[in-house]
Amino acid sequence: MRPQAAATVLARCIEFDLQLGAESDLNGLLQRACCSAQGLCMARYAAAAAIHERDEVAAAFAACGLPSTLNAAAFAPSRGLLAELLRDGLVLRTEVRAGDSTRLGLPAAHPPVRSFLAVPLASEGRPWGWLYVADKRGPGGFSEADEQVALTIAGQVVRCRASGGLRLK
């Protein structure tokens, strides 16, 4: 990443961190995270979810760039690579073959993606949600720098949730 681009990313991450203090709602927090990740990683789509442990449904959900018909109910956290991310807490960065997005755990109605990056939202080593960006704008897929940006945003969300008392109901 060029120094000027790195400085811009750093400034936007700091700006995002400052905005988080104003959030009192988990859905709002996830919405800010999605929009920041989408812009910083130059993605067409971004989504984030906090999952209820007991019934495996999204307790909070946000998306940027996706059709409004794709809401929390459309995502099934018990299947695909997103389910593995929730189980294992590992970062997922991959290129996607045409028609293969359901393997990721995305709904069938999700717009097509060429590249995908998902990071866990985790506290005390236990994943309780995910943040993903999909379909990198421009040539190539998501980079290691994009992964670091997504992990930074996820870390800020986790910290804000813990310090702000934002809990899953």
N, C-alpha and C positions, 0 to 999 in steps of 0.2 A: 504494500500500500504506500502510495506517495506521501511524503510528510504533510503536505497541505490537506490531503484527503483524511489522513489520520487525525490531524488537528480538528477538522470539521466533525468527524465522528466522535471524538472525545468531548468536544463542546456540546454536541447534541445529547450525549449520554449524561453529561452533567446537568443539562437543562431538564432532561427527563427525570433525573433523580430529584431535582428541586420541585418539580410539579407533583411528585408523588405525595409529598407532605400534605397536599390539599385533599387527597382522596380519603373518603370515609366509607367507601363501599367497594367490595371485592370486584363486582362487575365493572365499576369505573376504573379500578386499578388495572384489571386485565385489558380493558379497552385502550387505555393509555399505552400499555406495554405493546399491544398488537400494532397500534399505529406507529409507535416509535420503531419497533423491529421491522415493520414493512418498509418504512422510509430509509432507515439506516442500512438495511441489507438489500435494498433495491429489489424488493419482491412484489409480485402482483397481489399475493394473498398472504394474510397472516391470521392466525387464530390462537386462542388460549383458553384453557379450561381448568377449573378446579373440580376435582372429582370427589363425590361422597364415597367414603370407604365402605360403608355398610351396604349401599345399594348400587354402586358402580354407575351412577348417573352424574352428569355435570351439575354441580351446585352453583357454579358461576361460569359464564361463557361470554366471550367477546370475539369479534372478527372484524377485519378490515379488508375490503376488496371483494368479499364473497357475497353472493346473492342473499337477500334477507331470508329466503326460504331455508337456508342452511343455518339452523339454530342448534342449540345444545342437544335437542332430541335427535338430530340427524347423525350425531357422532356417537358411535358405540365403543366405549373405552375397553370393551372386552375382546376386541379382535384387531388383527393387523399389527403392524410395527409400533403404532401408538400404544397399543396394549402392552407390548414388550417394554417400551420406554417407561410406562407406569410401573411395571413389575420390577425392572432391573435398574431404572434410573440412568440409563446410558444415553449419550448424545447420538442422534441419528442424522447423518448427512449423506445423501445419495442422489444419483441421477435416476430418473423414472422413465421407463419405456412407455410408449403410448398405450393407453388403456390399462395401465398397471397401478393406478392410484388407489384402488380399493385394497390392494395388498398392504398399503401403508396404514390402513384403518380409516381412510377418508370415505365419506358417503359416496354412493354411486353418482349422485347429482353434483358432486364437487366439480368445478371446472378442471379441465386437463392441466396437469403440471409436468414440467420437464425436469425440475430439480426440487429438492425437498431438504429442509433442515429443521429438526425438532430437538428441543432441549427440555429436560425435566424441571418442574418446579418442585423442590424438595426441601424438607426441614428435618433435621436430625437424622439424615440418611434415608428418610422415607419419602419417596415421590408421592405427591398429592395432586399433581396436575402437569400440564405441558404447555409449551409455547412453540408454535411452528411458523415458519415462513415457507412459502412455496412459489415456484416458478420465477426464478431469478431473471430480472430484466437484463437484456444484453446477452452477449456470448458467454458460454461456460456456465457452470453451476455455482453453487455457494462455496465460498473459500474458507480457509482456516480463519481469516480475519472476520468473516461473517459469523462464523461459529463463536468466536470470542465475544463479538457484539451481542449475539443472542444470549450467551451465558451471562454476560454482564447485566443485561436487562432482566433476565430470569432471577439473578441474584438480588437485584434491586426490588423486584416484586416480593420475593421471599422475605427480605429484610423489612420491607414496609408492612407486609401482612403481619409479621411477628411483632414489630414495635407498635403498630397501630391497633392491635387487637382485632384485626379483621379475621374472623373465624368462619369456617364452614358451619352451617346450621344443621 
